[in-house]
Amino acid sequence: AKAFAKIVFINQERKLEFRSRSDTALVLTIYDASQRSGCGPQMSRRAASGKPKLLVSGGSMFAKLKLKGID
């Protein structure tokens, strides 16, 4: 029973790892496409904290939410 449980756990880890890779590829693909079209993310003026804010296009925001597992 322990061996079976270990195999199931390993398979679940592989699925999560594959999903993570897929989501990362999605983010890179959308970012690359937006860069080619000339409407990629742009840096805005510095925020009150002194850190630059990143303006994200709609497609990239979708990809970020997908990466976090929010559908």
N, C-alpha and C positions, 0 to 999 in steps of 0.2 A: 504493500500500500504506500510506503514511503517513496519507493522508486517511482510509482505512478504519479504521486503528488509532485515530485521533483520535476518530472518531465512536463507536466501541465504548467508548472510555474515557469520553467524555461521557455516554453512555447508562448506564454503570455508576455514574457519579457521581450521576446523576439518580435511579437506583434507590435508592442509599444515602440520598440526601437525602429521598426519599419515605418510606423505612422509618423514618428518624429522626423525621420529622413524625408518622407513624402511631404510633410508640412514645410520643412525647410526648403525643399525644392520648389514648392509653390511660392513661397515668399521670394526666393531668388528669381524665379521666372517672372513674376509680376513686377518686381523691382527693375529687372533688366528690360522688360517691355516698356515700362514707363520712362526709363532713361533714354531709350531709342526714340520714343515719340516726343521727347523734349519736355515732358510734364512730370518729371520725377520729383521726389521729395526735395524741398528747399529749406534752407535755414532761415529762420526769421530773426528779428532783433533779439538781443539777449533778454531773457526773462528777468524779473525782479531779483531772483536768486543769483543772477550772474551767469547762469548756464544757458547755452543756446537751446532754443526750442525747435523741434523738428516738425515741419508741416507735412502731414501724411496725406497722400491721395486716398480716395475712397477704396480703390482696389487693394492698396497696401494695408489699409486698416482692416479690411476683410481678411487678408492673409494673416495679419497679426492675431486677430481673434481666432481664426482657425488653428493657428499654431498653439494658442493657449487652450484649445479644446472647447471653445464657445461657438456653438452653431447658430 
